Amino acid sequence: MKIFNPATGVELADLTADNAKAVASKYARARAAQPAWARRPLRHRLEVMTRFRGLLVTRQDELARTLTQEVGKPIRQSRNELTGLGSRIDFFLAETTRTLRDRRVFADKVGRMEERIAHDPLGVIANVSAWNYPYFVGGNVFVPALLAGNTVLYKPSEYATLTGLKIAEMLHAAGVPDDVFIAVVGDGKAGAALLRQAVDGALLTGSYATGPKGAASTGRGVRRAGRG
């Protein structure tokens, strides 16, 4: 799969796209890795995401250049998107502990019965993201998913693939295990193969044509799905 700069037509990269077998293998890795990731203390996952947020700052110029080269947006907009993701991560870092905390909703006066609400990870999340805001749109999914103890299969748009690979690289450098966040490379065929896996949640952002296809695929397995 060749990646081109839309402004100049210059080839940026020549990558191997994931076929159905490769997608299934990545799904199996994410499924196997999920229980151990969920067992890690929330404090650890928050620390990892804090380090990822730091890398967005220290590598902003490099990341913005890559985003501009493959998506075509002005470099200022690319920097603004990275800044926006940093602010969104700050929100998740501030709210996740409170949101995931067990909550007592009822207890009788003699202490014989208590009702509590607890939050468990869904499991494996498929995130099919947008080409125009890959950091900001994708981050709305993969950041809270990882913090909550899920593993993520992230399929960037074929027009923002290099950015998707940068996201994976930085998350791994921050301490997310390789099999906890996995990038899926390819076009709509790779996305369709991803949604055929037995994921526990699927969130996608795309065209009107993509939405019904994703809903039909996830609906057959009665899986949670959302569309931006």
N, C-alpha and C positions, 0 to 999 in steps of 0.2 A: 504494500500500500504506500503510494508516494504522497508526500506532504509538500504542498507548494505555497509560496507566499502569494496571496491573492492580488497584492498591489504590483508585484514585479514579475510574477510567473516563475521565479527562481525556485528550483527544487530544494527543499530544506532537509528532507530525510526520505529514506526508503525503508519501510518497516515491514515486518511479517505480521499480517493480520491473523487473529485467532479464528480458527475454524471451529466447528461444533465440538470436535473432540477436545481441542485445547480449552474451550470454555467449560466443558464438563469437568476437565481435570482441575481447572482453577476453582470451580464450585466445590469439588471434593476437598481441596485443600482448605478452603474457607470454612467448610462445615466441620472438618476435623479440628481446626484451630479455635473455634468459637468457645467451647467450654472453658478452656484454660484462660482465655482473655476475659471472660465474664467473671472468673474467680479472682482476678486481680482486684485489689482494693480500688474503690473509686478514686481515692487520693492519688494512686499511681496513674490512673488514666488521665486525671486532671493535669498532673505534672507533665505527662507526655504531650498533651494538647497545648500546654503553655510553651513547651519547647518548639512545637510546630509553629505556633504563633510568632515566636521570636525569629524563626528562619524566614518567615514571610517578610519581616522587616529587614533583616541583614542581607537578604538576597533580592530585595525588591527590584532593583534596576535590571538584573539579569532576567528575572521572571517576567517583568513587564516587556522586555524586548522580545522574549519568546512569544508571549501572548500577541503582541502587535504583529510580529512577523507571520504568524500562522492564521490569525483571525482577521487582521487588517484594521483594527480600531486604532485611533491615535494613541501615541505613547502615554499622553496624560490620562486618558481614560483607562488604560491598562493599569497605571499606578493607582488611580482612584479605586479601581475594583479591588486591588490587593489591600488597600487601606480599609475599604468597606468590609472585606472579609475579616480583617483584624478586629474591627469593632463588633462584628457578629460573634466571633469567637469569644470576645470578652463577655458578651451577654451569656453565652452558654456556660462559660467558666463560672460566672457569678450565680447562675440559676440552677445548675444541674443537681447540686447536692440537695437543695431544698425540694426540688421537683421529684427526685427519686427516693426521698426519705419515706420510710414506712409511716402510715398515718392511721391512728386509732379513730374509728368512726362510732364505736359503741362499746360500752362496758357496763354490765349491771352492777348494782350497788353492793352485792355480796361477793363479787369477784369470781363468779362461776363461769361467766361467759364474756368473751371479748371479741370484737370484730375489727380486723385491721385490713388496710389496703396496702399491698406490697407491689413493687414493680420488678418484673423480670425481663431480660432481653428477649427480643423476638427470635434472634438466631442469626441467619444470614440475610443481609439486605442487598438487593440489586439496585444500583443507582445509575440510571441512564441520564446523562446530563446534557446541558445546552452548549451550543457552540459560541454564543455571543457573550455569556457571562459564566464561563466554566468554574471560576473560583467561587463566585458569590452564590450562584444557583447550586452548584455541587456541594459547597460548604454547608448550605442549609440542611443537607441530608447527612453527609458523611460525618460531620463533626458531632452532632448529637447522637448519631447511631453508634459511633465508636465510644463515646463517653458512657453510653448506656450499656456497653458490654456486647454489642453486636460485632460481627465481622461484615466487611463491605466489599462487594464486587463493583468497582467503579468503571462504567463504560463511558468515556468522554465522547463527545461528537467526533466524527472522523475529521472535522475541521478544527479541532482543538486537541488533537491527540498528544502533541508534544507537551502541552500544558498539563494534561492528565498524567503523563509520565513524570513530570516534575512534582506534581502533588504527591504521587506515590513515593518518589525518591525522598521528599522532605519528611513525610510521615514516618517512613522507615528510619531515617536519620534521627528523628525525634524520639524513637523508641517503640513505635508500633511494629510488631512482628510482621515479617514479610507476608505471611499467610493470613493476617488479620485484615489487611487492606491490599487488594489486588486490582490492578488496572487491567481491563479487558480492551484489547486493541482491535478496531475494525469499524466497518460501516453498519448499516442496518441489519445485515445478516448476522453479525456478531451480537448485536442487541437482541435480535429475535432468539438466537441460541441461548443467550443469558436468561431471558424471560421464560424459556422452556424448562429451566432448572427448578428444582423444588425449593426455591427461596422462600423465606418467611415474610418478606415484605419487598415490594417493588415500587420505586418512585422514579418517575420519568418526566422529563421536560422535552417537548418536541412539537412537531406540527400536528395539525388536526388529524391527518392521516395516521400518524404514529399513535395517538391516544387510543382510538378504538382497537387497534391491533394489540397494544399492550394490555388493555382491559380484557380482551378476549383470551389472551394467553394466560394471564394470571387468574382469570375467572374460572378456568377449567379446574384449577387446583384449590379454589376458594381461598386464595391468599390475599393478604392486605395489599392494597395498591393505592397510589396517589399520583396525580398528574399536575404539573405546573403549566 
